[in-house]
């Protein structure tokens, strides 16, 4: 993890072993709201592996992040209905 500000920001970066020239940096900005929490996620990617993946499936990164956020929302909603762990 490269950045950690409790309850406000988490970020990390790195790259896959399969392509040492490919790097990514991902940040989560967490903002409390009156009705819960707003989660903003941003990612930047550079290198040949990401370019090739985008050529093969242009929406792969959007779909992956969308699924991750939907799954996170399900977990948060389920925990909101049960005692905290």
N, C-alpha and C positions, 0 to 999 in steps of 0.2 A: 504494500500500500504506500502511495507516495504522498497522499494528503488525507488527513483525518481531523475534522472539526466536529466533535460530538453534536448530533442532532441537526447539523447544518450542511456538511459536505464530506463526501468520501470520493477519492479518486485514485486511480492506479494506472500504470502503463507497463508496456512490455511488448513482447513479440513471440511468435511461435518458433519452436526449434526447427521446424520444417523450412523456414525462410528467415534467416538471420537479418536480411535486409528489410524485412517487413516489421513495422512497429505500429502500436496502437496506444491511445490514451483515452481513458473512460472516466467521466466524472458524473456524480450524482449530487444534485443540489436539493436539499430537503428544507421545505418551508412549512411550518405549522400554519393551519388555517382554522377559522372558527368551526369548520365541519370535519376536520381531520388533518391531513397532510397533503401538500402538493409536492410531487417528485418530478424533477426535471433531470433528464439524462442527456448527456452529450458525449460524442465520441469522435475522435479524429484518427484516421488510419493512413499510413503511407507504406508503399512497397509493393513488390510484384505479386505477392500472394493475394492481397486484398483486391488488386486490380483484376486478377484472374477470376477470383470468386465473383466479383461484380459482373464480369463479362458472362459468366455461366448462368447467373441468377441475379439480375439487376436489383430485385427487391429483397434479397436475402438478408441484408443487415436490418432493414426496416422491419421485416417480418419477425426476425429473431428478437429484436428489442421489444416489439409490440407484444409478443408472446410472453416474454420475461415480465413486462409490466403488468399484463393481465394476470399472470400467475401470482405475482407479488400482491396485487389487489385482492385476490381470492384468499390468500393467507392472512392478510391484514383484516379482512372482513370476518373470517372465521375466528380469529383471535379476539376480535372485538365482541363476539358473542359468547366467549368463554373466559374464565378467569385467566389473568396474565400468568405466563410461565416464567 
